[in-house]
Amino acid sequence: MPLGDPFLASRISLCLTELPTTENALLLRERTARMLLHRLLLALSLSLTLSLSLPAQSPPLRLDGMIPSGVRTTLTESWGTLDFTITNFTDVDRLARVLVFEQARPEVQYGRDIWVPANSVRRSWLLVGPSAPLDGKLSRELQMILLDRTDGEDRPISPPGGQKIYTRPARHLPRQPTTTLYRDEYPDPGFPYGKVPAPESPADETLHLGRTLRQSLDASAYLAVLSQGELPTIAEAFDGIDHFLLASNRLARDEAGLFALRQWVQRGGKVWALLDLVDPETLAPLLGDALDFQLIDRVGLTSFQIRNRRGISDSHQQHERPVTLARVVLPEGEQATHTVDGWPVFFSRRIGKGKVILSTLGPRGLYRPRSKSDPASPFREFPDLPIGLPVMDAIAEQLHPGLDEDPLTVQAFQRPLTEQIGYSIISQTTVLGVFAGFAVLALLCAVVLRQTRRPELAGLAVPVLALLNGAVFWGLGTLSRQATAETAVIGQIVEVTPGLPEVPLRGLLGVYHAESGPIRLGADAGGQFNLDTSGLVGQTRRLILTDSTAWQWADLTLPAGVRFAPFQANLPTSTPLSAVVRLGPDGIEGTLKAGPFTNPGDALLSPPAGRSLALRVQPDGTFRATSQDVLPAGQFLAGTLVDDRQNRRQELYRTFLAGRGGLSLAGKTDNTYLRNRLILFAWADPVDLRWKLPRAEPPRGDALLVVPVRLEPPAPGMRVTIPGPLLEGRRVLPEGIIRIPTQGSQAVQMHLRFQIPESVLPLELERARVLARITAPGRQVTLSTHAPATVAQLAQVVHPLDPIRVEISEADQLRLDEQGGLHLQLTISDSREKGETGRAAARLAESWSIQYLEVEVTGRRKVGSP
């Protein structure tokens, strides 16, 4: 009974004041008062006893929550986060460790060390790895362990109720294309009786937009909505989603979340930002130098029509409430695929491997209400789901994953890194020597024992010698392994996004462990590497997060040998990495700023289609290249003498750039982030990421810098020479422009167009040189000019075997079109091989191929150009 019980006090007062005043009544009053006083003292005694014994019996800490959070609200086969709270009931600050694991995989545990002040409740989160796939089950049984580490020892704390371990169910959805909507929280206007229903709020419109996008993507109805709170502060927490629909300016106030979102985009994530709701200032930290457009204003439209690039219009739209259009001016030369009155409806920007799609038209302009004549909604939960217009399908196509795999695969580093680890197997000479010694000893034993009276001992001598031989091999192997120290090697790929304060790194880490036993692995300044744990059956593995950028593997034991770990990290840079190229009279010159990466070398300038140019980077970062530095197809380093390190680099170039540096097959689509970019590739020493590794020294290896090139315009009147690989060639067809096909079997006449870089225009050509290598057995190849009035033949070769080289110096043959394109015509005739030449020759003559086709030009930039 509580000390200040008002009910008990009122009963005592009533008995003392309202009893009769006779003698018996006075006696009764006294007895009653004594009884109530006795009960009061008993209640006070019990209350005091309970209050004194409570701290000794109650646990000092309590764990609550542990629910999926962040950008999705379910577990999946990707990284994610869980929210939890810890209550400290004591007067002492405590250090707690929270461990969580799935019931199906108790050996894989994820944890968080957290400091909890005295008499307080602290809310936090922890990172959990990919969930184990289970057959058709939509929930997981999470088990949790709470440890008190205040005294330096791990003291388990049991949950209330007599259980030995915390358990929580958690919803799980299989990995699929997932969208998260980030919007503002709007108050619910309600629906009071007697009032007209309010129109849809911006929150409702963005919700319809998100679900309509899911419909256009042929995905499920699952849409995660974030209307309040902050984003996760670690990029790995975004791995469970594919699209982030941004419809709020409150992102500008969440610097840590914006930093993590930017890291995720640079690694390949995709963001759709609604410019009718989001200001460019909010997007500036996300886009960097890609913020090259200008928002003029926002207007309301009640009547409009969307047109695509071919002039085909959607149905005319009429709206009672205006639809917002953010009027945006794009950089000169960029044309939007869909417009309203000439203003772009959407456009996109590449950020590292990821993409940001920016739309300008309000949601109601991108979809229409579903009518009775339309098919039923694919989502049964939302029968009135709007139908996306064709422009919505175009946006959804931008959000689809690329068809082509990333050519820069980190697994290509495994073989070169293995070669850099200092341990070696026993040499063949040593093995043969040991076996020869075994044979000699066996022969001597046989000879000696035959001369004794116990020849039967020869049968025992052979197994003894075999055991001795095996012991020798074991000893040699042990000595070889122990002679090699603990080693860490690394291969880094550095993909630069101009204008951002950090660069994303990914690659492969190799760790050599000389002896079986515990190993120290972790990170203090960010980055995540996933260690190969194959063969560690039954061993508990704990990944402990101590901060948003610090983690470690606890109690990890590895057998001797090499283990590899793919990794991702983001490196802050005070000096942004960049590559600038200028065109001069003899070719190109430029500057590479490598930031924290030292000793850049073995560099290439690689165009989207065409051969690469070898660059010799000087210690100050400057470089030069002429047409003489154009590398043959399949070669990536200049010179014929290369050391072991250069040989490894060339093999990696060959793996990474396969399919780049040459013409593409007609119809093939390149959806990688390297498409249509002039890229500078360079090797450098790897940067130290300050990871906890077996040895204190930074890991050795190589770092591949992937830097988009910016072409600086030359001064007006300056004479420039543009190497052939820098002029992008295309085939012109009535229905559009495609890449030049590299092979075929039929006769063909191709209208070709070679684009002068925009930074050099306007340019007055003085001469041009066509360089081509075409294999066409039994065919005639003709190169001609392609002018509206006349076609002048430049060269004609029958059965070409050697490279073709054609000079063009006539002024009327060097005229450019209005956009700066030089036009040529290539004709490949039918095969001239006859049937009697044999089947092999006939099959050879059926096809032709183009290894390269380039145009090098020289001219002067016109005076008066900007």
FENCORJO-V573415 format. One record per residue. N is the residue number from 0. RES is the residue in one small letter. PHI is phi in whole degrees, 0 to 359 (* if undefined). BURIAL is # if it has 9 or more other ideal C-beta (glycine too) atoms within 8 Angstrom, else .. D_CENTER is the distance of its C-alpha to the mean C-alpha in Angstrom with 2 decimals. Layout:
BEGIN
N/RES/PHI/BURIAL/D_CENTER
N/RES/PHI/BURIAL/D_CENTER
END
This chain:
BEGIN
0/m/*/./61.49
1/p/295/./60.08
2/l/295/./62.20
3/g/255/./62.68
4/d/288/#/63.28
5/p/290/./65.07
6/f/293/./66.40
7/l/295/#/68.31
8/a/298/#/69.70
9/s/292/./70.98
10/r/293/#/72.76
11/i/297/#/74.50
12/s/296/./75.60
13/l/295/./76.89
14/c/292/#/78.96
15/l/279/./80.44
16/t/246/./81.48
17/e/248/./82.37
18/l/282/#/84.56
19/p/299/./88.39
20/t/263/./90.62
21/t/289/./93.22
22/e/297/./93.71
23/n/298/./92.00
24/a/293/#/89.27
25/l/294/#/88.91
26/l/295/./88.69
27/l/297/#/86.12
28/r/296/#/84.14
29/e/292/./84.25
30/r/298/./83.18
31/t/295/#/80.33
32/a/296/#/79.17
33/r/297/./79.30
34/m/295/./77.31
35/l/293/#/74.60
36/l/293/#/74.49
37/h/297/./74.16
38/r/294/./71.25
39/l/295/#/69.63
40/l/294/./69.95
41/l/296/./68.55
42/a/295/#/65.50
43/l/296/#/64.99
44/s/294/./65.23
45/l/295/#/62.68
46/s/296/#/60.26
47/l/293/./60.62
48/t/298/./60.17
49/l/296/./56.96
50/s/294/./55.56
51/l/282/./56.34
52/s/272/./54.94
53/l/297/./51.64
54/p/299/./49.60
55/a/287/./50.64
56/q/264/./49.58
57/s/279/./46.37
58/p/291/./43.05
59/p/289/#/41.78
60/l/231/#/38.24
61/r/221/#/36.98
62/l/254/#/33.53
63/d/225/./32.73
64/g/89/#/29.91
65/m/66/#/26.82
66/i/237/#/25.30
67/p/301/#/21.73
68/s/214/./20.54
69/g/85/#/17.80
70/v/273/#/15.95
71/r/212/#/17.54
72/t/251/./20.96
73/t/223/#/20.79
74/l/281/#/19.50
75/t/200/#/17.43
76/e/277/./15.84
77/s/214/./12.72
78/w/294/#/12.69
79/g/201/#/14.84
80/t/231/#/17.66
81/l/235/#/21.45
82/d/268/#/24.02
83/f/208/#/27.36
84/t/229/#/30.48
85/i/233/#/32.87
86/t/252/#/36.52
87/n/255/#/38.63
88/f/270/#/42.34
89/t/258/#/43.79
90/d/268/./44.94
91/v/239/./42.74
92/d/296/#/39.12
93/r/231/#/37.17
94/l/255/#/34.05
95/a/242/#/32.48
96/r/234/#/29.86
97/v/250/#/28.39
98/l/241/#/27.23
99/v/225/#/25.94
100/f/203/#/25.64
101/e/274/#/26.22
102/q/300/#/29.73
103/a/282/./28.66
104/r/224/./26.79
105/p/290/#/28.74
106/e/280/#/27.69
107/v/255/#/24.02
108/q/237/#/24.27
109/y/236/#/22.11
110/g/218/#/23.93
111/r/213/#/24.35
112/d/270/#/27.13
113/i/217/#/28.61
114/w/267/#/31.76
115/v/240/#/34.07
116/p/296/./37.01
117/a/296/#/40.48
118/n/50/./41.56
119/s/214/./38.25
120/v/240/./35.43
121/r/239/#/31.85
122/r/255/./28.80
123/s/207/#/25.40
124/w/214/#/22.29
125/l/220/#/20.67
126/l/268/#/17.38
127/v/239/#/17.84
128/g/279/./16.06
129/p/303/./15.79
130/s/282/#/19.19
131/a/287/./21.48
132/p/290/./22.26
133/l/236/./25.92
134/d/295/./28.11
135/g/68/./28.26
136/k/274/./28.37
137/l/257/./26.94
138/s/214/./27.48
139/r/232/#/26.97
140/e/264/#/29.50
141/l/272/#/27.94
142/q/242/#/30.13
143/m/228/#/30.12
144/i/237/#/31.98
145/l/251/#/33.11
146/l/243/#/34.29
147/d/263/#/36.45
148/r/248/#/35.77
149/t/297/./38.05
150/d/268/./40.61
151/g/88/./38.21
152/e/242/./38.58
153/d/273/./36.52
154/r/254/./38.90
155/p/295/./37.80
156/i/241/#/38.71
157/s/280/./39.67
158/p/286/#/39.11
159/p/296/./42.20
160/g/98/./44.20
161/g/84/./44.77
162/q/284/#/41.43
163/k/266/./39.98
164/i/211/#/36.29
165/y/286/#/34.29
166/t/225/#/33.02
167/r/213/#/31.07
168/p/278/./30.02
169/a/222/#/26.51
170/r/287/#/25.43
171/h/228/#/22.93
172/l/234/#/21.46
173/p/301/./19.92
174/r/296/./16.28
175/q/206/./16.41
176/p/306/./14.91
177/t/236/#/15.23
178/t/238/#/16.06
179/t/241/#/16.84
180/l/260/#/19.60
181/y/249/#/20.05
182/r/223/#/23.69
183/d/278/#/26.87
184/e/263/./29.43
185/y/254/./32.65
186/p/294/./36.01
187/d/284/./37.44
188/p/288/./40.57
189/g/71/./42.16
190/f/219/./44.82
191/p/293/./48.23
192/y/296/./51.16
193/g/88/./53.01
194/k/239/./50.11
195/v/288/./48.13
196/p/302/./44.51
197/a/288/./42.09
198/p/294/./39.64
199/e/299/./35.99
200/s/279/#/34.17
201/p/303/#/30.90
202/a/296/#/29.28
203/d/295/./30.83
204/e/295/#/29.80
205/t/292/#/26.10
206/l/294/#/26.41
207/h/298/#/28.02
208/l/297/#/25.38
209/g/297/#/22.57
210/r/288/#/24.64
211/t/294/#/25.65
212/l/299/#/22.06
213/r/300/#/21.63
214/q/295/#/24.82
215/s/292/#/23.67
216/l/275/#/20.57
217/d/57/./23.02
218/a/254/#/21.29
219/s/284/./23.14
220/a/279/#/24.67
221/y/294/#/22.45
222/l/221/#/21.25
223/a/277/#/20.32
224/v/239/#/22.18
225/l/246/#/21.91
226/s/258/./25.20
227/q/204/./25.67
228/g/84/./24.28
229/e/250/./21.30
230/l/283/#/17.57
231/p/301/#/16.06
232/t/261/#/15.81
233/i/226/#/12.91
234/a/296/#/9.19
235/e/298/#/9.37
236/a/293/#/11.95
237/f/269/#/9.83
238/d/295/#/8.36
239/g/278/#/11.68
240/i/236/#/11.50
241/d/242/#/10.40
242/h/227/#/12.49
243/f/240/#/13.79
244/l/268/#/17.34
245/l/263/#/18.58
246/a/225/#/22.39
247/s/207/#/23.57
248/n/274/./24.27
249/r/292/./24.30
250/l/299/#/20.68
251/a/296/#/22.35
252/r/270/./24.16
253/d/250/#/21.20
254/e/295/./19.95
255/a/294/#/18.11
256/g/294/#/16.34
257/l/295/#/15.55
258/f/298/#/14.14
259/a/293/#/11.73
260/l/298/#/10.91
261/r/296/#/10.37
262/q/299/#/7.97
263/w/296/#/5.87
264/v/295/#/6.63
265/q/298/#/6.05
266/r/275/#/2.34
267/g/130/#/3.74
268/g/288/#/6.11
269/k/231/#/9.75
270/v/240/#/12.74
271/w/247/#/16.37
272/a/256/#/18.72
273/l/266/#/22.46
274/l/289/#/24.40
275/d/286/#/27.61
276/l/239/#/26.62
277/v/247/#/24.10
278/d/277/./25.37
279/p/302/#/23.73
280/e/298/./24.30
281/t/293/#/21.91
282/l/274/#/19.15
283/a/304/#/20.06
284/p/293/./17.86
285/l/275/#/14.82
286/l/267/#/15.82
287/g/64/#/17.53
288/d/292/#/19.50
289/a/286/#/18.21
290/l/279/#/20.75
291/d/249/./23.38
292/f/246/#/25.20
293/q/231/./28.11
294/l/274/#/29.02
295/i/279/./32.79
296/d/192/./33.70
297/r/235/#/33.39
298/v/235/./36.22
299/g/258/./37.33
300/l/242/#/38.08
301/t/252/#/40.38
302/s/217/./40.85
303/f/198/#/38.32
304/q/214/#/36.86
305/i/263/#/33.42
306/r/243/#/33.66
307/n/266/#/31.18
308/r/295/./31.29
309/r/274/./34.10
310/g/88/./36.22
311/i/283/./36.02
312/s/254/#/36.31
313/d/284/#/35.41
314/s/297/./38.32
315/h/293/./39.80
316/q/254/#/38.66
317/q/235/./41.17
318/h/228/#/40.27
319/e/289/./42.71
320/r/263/./40.24
321/p/300/./38.46
322/v/261/#/34.82
323/t/288/#/32.97
324/l/237/#/31.77
325/a/274/#/29.91
326/r/277/#/31.35
327/v/238/#/28.88
328/v/258/./29.76
329/l/272/#/27.16
330/p/301/./27.34
331/e/299/./30.18
332/g/95/./29.61
333/e/268/./26.79
334/q/240/./28.01
335/a/281/#/26.60
336/t/283/./26.78
337/h/227/#/28.48
338/t/222/#/30.97
339/v/235/#/33.62
340/d/54/./36.66
341/g/88/./34.58
342/w/271/#/31.93
343/p/294/#/28.29
344/v/271/#/27.14
345/f/202/#/23.41
346/f/204/#/21.23
347/s/222/#/17.60
348/r/222/#/15.74
349/r/274/./12.73
350/i/234/#/10.63
351/g/62/#/8.62
352/k/275/#/6.58
353/g/265/#/7.16
354/k/212/#/10.75
355/v/240/#/13.51
356/i/263/#/16.61
357/l/240/#/19.78
358/s/253/#/22.89
359/t/249/#/26.34
360/l/265/#/28.56
361/g/302/#/29.21
362/p/305/#/28.24
363/r/293/#/31.82
364/g/273/#/31.64
365/l/254/#/28.78
366/y/218/#/30.54
367/r/228/./34.16
368/p/295/./36.12
369/r/280/#/36.66
370/s/258/./40.32
371/k/293/./42.64
372/s/278/./42.43
373/d/279/./38.65
374/p/299/./37.28
375/a/295/./36.58
376/s/297/#/33.27
377/p/291/./30.82
378/f/254/#/30.29
379/r/296/./33.58
380/e/289/./32.80
381/f/230/#/32.66
382/p/293/./35.50
383/d/262/./35.67
384/l/300/#/32.04
385/p/296/#/32.07
386/i/252/#/31.32
387/g/290/#/28.67
388/l/281/#/30.13
389/p/306/./29.02
390/v/295/#/26.93
391/m/294/#/24.90
392/d/296/#/24.25
393/a/294/#/23.11
394/i/292/#/20.56
395/a/298/#/19.43
396/e/296/./19.01
397/q/293/#/16.56
398/l/268/#/14.45
399/h/293/./14.76
400/p/294/./12.03
401/g/296/./12.84
402/l/282/./15.75
403/d/265/#/14.99
404/e/284/./12.78
405/d/293/./10.66
406/p/290/#/13.65
407/l/272/#/12.15
408/t/276/#/12.13
409/v/288/#/12.38
410/q/294/./15.30
411/a/295/#/17.40
412/f/284/#/17.95
413/q/299/#/19.87
414/r/294/./23.19
415/p/299/#/23.41
416/l/291/#/22.55
417/t/298/#/25.19
418/e/293/./27.68
419/q/273/#/27.21
420/i/283/#/28.16
421/g/282/./31.87
422/y/279/#/33.30
423/s/213/./35.18
424/i/276/./37.14
425/i/295/./40.92
426/s/290/./42.14
427/q/295/./44.08
428/t/298/./47.19
429/t/296/#/47.19
430/v/299/#/46.82
431/l/297/./49.69
432/g/296/./51.78
433/v/296/#/51.42
434/f/295/#/52.35
435/a/295/./55.27
436/g/298/./56.50
437/f/299/#/56.29
438/a/295/./58.38
439/v/296/./60.95
440/l/298/#/61.36
441/a/297/#/61.75
442/l/294/./64.42
443/l/298/./66.28
444/c/299/#/66.31
445/a/297/#/67.71
446/v/293/./70.42
447/v/295/./71.43
448/l/290/#/71.53
449/r/290/./73.64
450/q/274/./76.30
451/t/263/./76.43
452/r/274/./78.01
453/r/238/./74.63
454/p/293/./72.74
455/e/293/./70.95
456/l/291/#/68.80
457/a/299/#/66.88
458/g/293/./65.01
459/l/275/./63.81
460/a/292/#/62.98
461/v/296/#/60.35
462/p/299/./58.02
463/v/295/./58.57
464/l/295/#/57.58
465/a/296/#/54.48
466/l/296/./53.40
467/l/297/#/54.11
468/n/297/#/52.03
469/g/296/./49.04
470/a/295/./49.50
471/v/297/#/49.42
472/f/298/#/46.11
473/w/298/./44.65
474/g/295/./45.91
475/l/295/#/44.55
476/g/295/#/41.08
477/t/295/./41.19
478/l/296/./42.33
479/s/295/#/39.62
480/r/289/#/36.88
481/q/289/./38.44
482/a/287/./38.85
483/t/261/#/35.07
484/a/284/./33.60
485/e/304/./30.39
486/t/227/#/27.65
487/a/229/#/23.95
488/v/233/#/22.17
489/i/212/#/18.70
490/g/237/#/16.78
491/q/245/#/14.19
492/i/245/#/12.10
493/v/248/#/12.18
494/e/256/#/10.67
495/v/270/#/12.98
496/t/247/#/13.12
497/p/301/#/16.89
498/g/93/#/18.37
499/l/258/#/15.86
500/p/280/./17.17
501/e/214/#/14.34
502/v/239/#/12.12
503/p/280/#/8.73
504/l/239/#/9.68
505/r/214/#/8.74
506/g/165/#/11.61
507/l/225/#/14.48
508/l/251/#/17.14
509/g/245/#/20.61
510/v/237/#/23.30
511/y/260/#/26.93
512/h/249/#/29.16
513/a/289/#/32.81
514/e/231/./34.46
515/s/295/./33.63
516/g/155/./33.25
517/p/293/./31.14
518/i/224/#/28.22
519/r/256/./26.62
520/l/221/#/22.81
521/g/171/#/20.76
522/a/214/#/19.30
523/d/249/./21.12
524/a/230/./18.82
525/g/92/./15.34
526/g/98/#/12.70
527/q/222/#/12.28
528/f/234/#/13.41
529/n/258/./14.44
530/l/290/#/17.89
531/d/291/./19.53
532/t/251/./22.23
533/s/296/./24.05
534/g/87/./27.78
535/l/266/./27.78
536/v/289/./29.61
537/g/85/./31.40
538/q/269/./29.97
539/t/286/./28.65
540/r/239/#/25.27
541/r/241/#/24.49
542/l/262/#/21.29
543/i/254/#/22.78
544/l/264/#/21.11
545/t/258/./23.59
546/d/201/./21.73
547/s/294/./18.43
548/t/239/./17.53
549/a/231/#/19.97
550/w/203/#/20.17
551/q/202/#/22.07
552/w/274/#/23.07
553/a/259/./26.64
554/d/56/./29.41
555/l/265/#/27.32
556/t/240/./29.58
557/l/238/#/28.54
558/p/288/./30.89
559/a/295/./31.57
560/g/135/./29.32
561/v/255/#/25.84
562/r/235/#/22.67
563/f/249/#/19.15
564/a/215/#/15.97
565/p/296/#/12.35
566/f/220/#/10.78
567/q/220/#/8.18
568/a/203/#/10.03
569/n/233/#/10.94
570/l/251/#/14.33
571/p/295/./16.78
572/t/229/#/19.02
573/s/283/./22.50
574/t/246/./22.79
575/p/298/#/19.98
576/l/283/#/19.12
577/s/202/#/20.64
578/a/221/#/22.60
579/v/240/#/25.69
580/v/237/#/27.94
581/r/238/#/31.52
582/l/267/#/33.85
583/g/231/#/37.30
584/p/297/./40.51
585/d/257/./39.40
586/g/150/#/35.73
587/i/241/#/32.71
588/e/218/#/32.32
589/g/194/#/29.51
590/t/221/./27.89
591/l/249/#/24.70
592/k/258/#/23.79
593/a/266/#/21.74
594/g/60/#/21.82
595/p/282/./21.78
596/f/271/#/21.34
597/t/254/./24.85
598/n/56/./26.75
599/p/292/#/24.66
600/g/191/./26.22
601/d/50/./26.20
602/a/268/#/24.53
603/l/229/#/24.16
604/l/251/#/24.18
605/s/246/#/22.58
606/p/279/#/23.30
607/p/299/#/21.65
608/a/216/#/24.75
609/g/138/#/27.32
610/r/287/#/28.08
611/s/271/#/26.52
612/l/248/#/28.53
613/a/282/#/28.94
614/l/241/#/28.79
615/r/254/./30.74
616/v/278/#/29.20
617/q/277/./31.93
618/p/303/./31.73
619/d/275/./31.62
620/g/92/#/28.59
621/t/279/#/30.75
622/f/207/#/30.84
623/r/221/#/32.90
624/a/201/#/32.90
625/t/237/#/35.46
626/s/296/#/35.96
627/q/287/./37.20
628/d/266/#/33.73
629/v/290/#/32.29
630/l/271/#/31.23
631/p/299/./32.43
632/a/300/#/30.06
633/g/88/./28.38
634/q/249/./29.13
635/f/231/#/26.65
636/l/229/#/28.87
637/a/282/./32.19
638/g/91/./35.27
639/t/255/./36.51
640/l/261/./36.67
641/v/230/./33.42
642/d/273/./33.07
643/d/297/./31.07
644/r/294/./28.05
645/q/294/#/28.10
646/n/296/#/28.61
647/r/296/#/25.44
648/r/296/#/23.54
649/q/294/#/25.16
650/e/295/#/24.25
651/l/291/#/20.56
652/y/304/#/20.98
653/r/298/#/22.69
654/t/286/#/19.89
655/f/290/#/17.05
656/l/258/#/19.19
657/a/297/./20.97
658/g/91/./21.50
659/r/245/#/21.04
660/g/89/#/24.13
661/g/207/#/26.40
662/l/288/#/27.48
663/s/256/#/25.79
664/l/293/./27.64
665/a/299/#/29.01
666/g/90/./27.09
667/k/283/./23.85
668/t/252/./20.80
669/d/257/#/17.91
670/n/258/./14.90
671/t/286/#/12.39
672/y/289/#/11.30
673/l/274/#/14.17
674/r/295/./16.73
675/n/56/./19.79
676/r/231/./18.91
677/l/272/#/21.10
678/i/242/#/19.03
679/l/258/#/20.49
680/f/256/#/19.43
681/a/210/#/21.07
682/w/264/#/21.30
683/a/209/#/22.01
684/d/288/./22.67
685/p/292/#/19.75
686/v/271/#/19.55
687/d/281/./20.67
688/l/268/#/18.15
689/r/57/./21.21
690/w/269/#/20.34
691/k/275/./23.21
692/l/235/#/24.02
693/p/304/#/27.34
694/r/247/./28.62
695/a/286/./28.74
696/e/290/./28.02
697/p/298/./24.53
698/p/294/#/23.09
699/r/264/./24.05
700/g/158/#/22.12
701/d/220/#/20.42
702/a/234/#/17.63
703/l/262/#/16.66
704/l/272/#/16.40
705/v/241/#/14.92
706/v/239/#/16.73
707/p/298/#/17.59
708/v/263/#/21.38
709/r/254/#/23.62
710/l/272/#/27.09
711/e/275/./29.87
712/p/291/./32.96
713/p/287/#/36.13
714/a/290/./39.31
715/p/304/#/41.65
716/g/84/./44.20
717/m/280/#/42.16
718/r/273/./42.29
719/v/228/#/38.94
720/t/239/#/38.01
721/i/253/#/34.76
722/p/302/#/33.76
723/g/305/#/33.37
724/p/300/#/29.64
725/l/276/#/28.90
726/l/264/#/30.77
727/e/280/#/28.70
728/g/262/#/30.97
729/r/221/#/31.04
730/r/264/#/33.58
731/v/261/./35.38
732/l/239/./36.42
733/p/302/./38.35
734/e/270/./35.46
735/g/153/./32.87
736/i/247/./31.19
737/i/231/#/29.25
738/r/288/#/28.19
739/i/291/#/31.12
740/p/294/#/31.64
741/t/261/#/31.93
742/q/203/#/34.49
743/g/186/./37.10
744/s/235/./40.51
745/q/253/./42.41
746/a/298/./44.04
747/v/212/#/41.93
748/q/233/./42.45
749/m/245/#/39.35
750/h/270/#/39.27
751/l/250/#/36.71
752/r/227/#/35.36
753/f/244/#/33.86
754/q/270/#/32.25
755/i/287/#/33.19
756/p/306/#/30.39
757/e/298/./30.86
758/s/292/./31.18
759/v/263/#/34.33
760/l/287/#/36.09
761/p/282/./38.96
762/l/233/#/39.98
763/e/258/./43.39
764/l/286/#/43.13
765/e/251/#/45.75
766/r/201/#/44.75
767/a/215/#/42.09
768/r/229/#/41.53
769/v/266/#/40.13
770/l/239/#/38.64
771/a/212/#/38.00
772/r/229/#/38.08
773/i/237/#/39.06
774/t/257/#/40.33
775/a/216/#/42.84
776/p/300/#/45.69
777/g/72/#/48.85
778/r/237/#/47.46
779/q/249/#/48.18
780/v/249/#/45.44
781/t/234/#/46.33
782/l/250/#/44.56
783/s/220/#/45.95
784/t/285/#/45.37
785/h/228/#/44.48
786/a/244/#/46.39
787/p/301/./47.60
788/a/264/./51.22
789/t/231/./51.42
790/v/236/./49.54
791/a/255/#/50.51
792/q/285/./49.99
793/l/257/#/48.35
794/a/202/#/48.35
795/q/218/./49.25
796/v/229/#/48.59
797/v/257/./49.80
798/h/52/./47.97
799/p/292/#/45.52
800/l/236/./44.60
801/d/270/./44.06
802/p/301/./41.60
803/i/263/#/42.88
804/r/227/./43.47
805/v/231/#/44.96
806/e/261/./46.05
807/i/236/#/46.36
808/s/229/./48.53
809/e/289/./50.41
810/a/298/./49.59
811/d/289/./49.80
812/q/266/#/47.25
813/l/248/#/44.71
814/r/283/./44.41
815/l/262/#/41.01
816/d/281/./40.29
817/e/295/./39.58
818/q/266/./35.81
819/g/87/#/36.34
820/g/252/#/36.21
821/l/258/#/38.52
822/h/253/#/39.74
823/l/225/#/40.93
824/q/227/#/42.05
825/l/242/#/41.49
826/t/237/#/43.87
827/i/241/#/43.80
828/s/280/#/47.00
829/d/292/./47.88
830/s/292/#/48.50
831/r/260/#/51.98
832/e/292/#/52.12
833/k/262/./55.04
834/g/296/./55.23
835/e/286/./57.66
836/t/286/./55.17
837/g/107/./53.71
838/r/293/./50.83
839/a/298/./48.44
840/a/294/#/49.05
841/a/295/#/48.80
842/r/294/./45.38
843/l/295/./44.23
844/a/281/#/45.61
845/e/290/./43.85
846/s/240/./40.50
847/w/232/#/39.51
848/s/214/#/36.32
849/i/243/#/34.95
850/q/279/#/33.28
851/y/203/#/32.90
852/l/211/#/34.57
853/e/228/#/34.34
854/v/230/#/36.49
855/e/261/#/37.11
856/v/235/#/38.89
857/t/228/#/40.92
858/g/190/#/42.17
859/r/243/#/42.72
860/r/286/#/40.81
861/k/293/#/43.31
862/v/290/./44.96
863/g/98/./44.25
864/s/282/#/40.57
865/p/291/./38.20
END
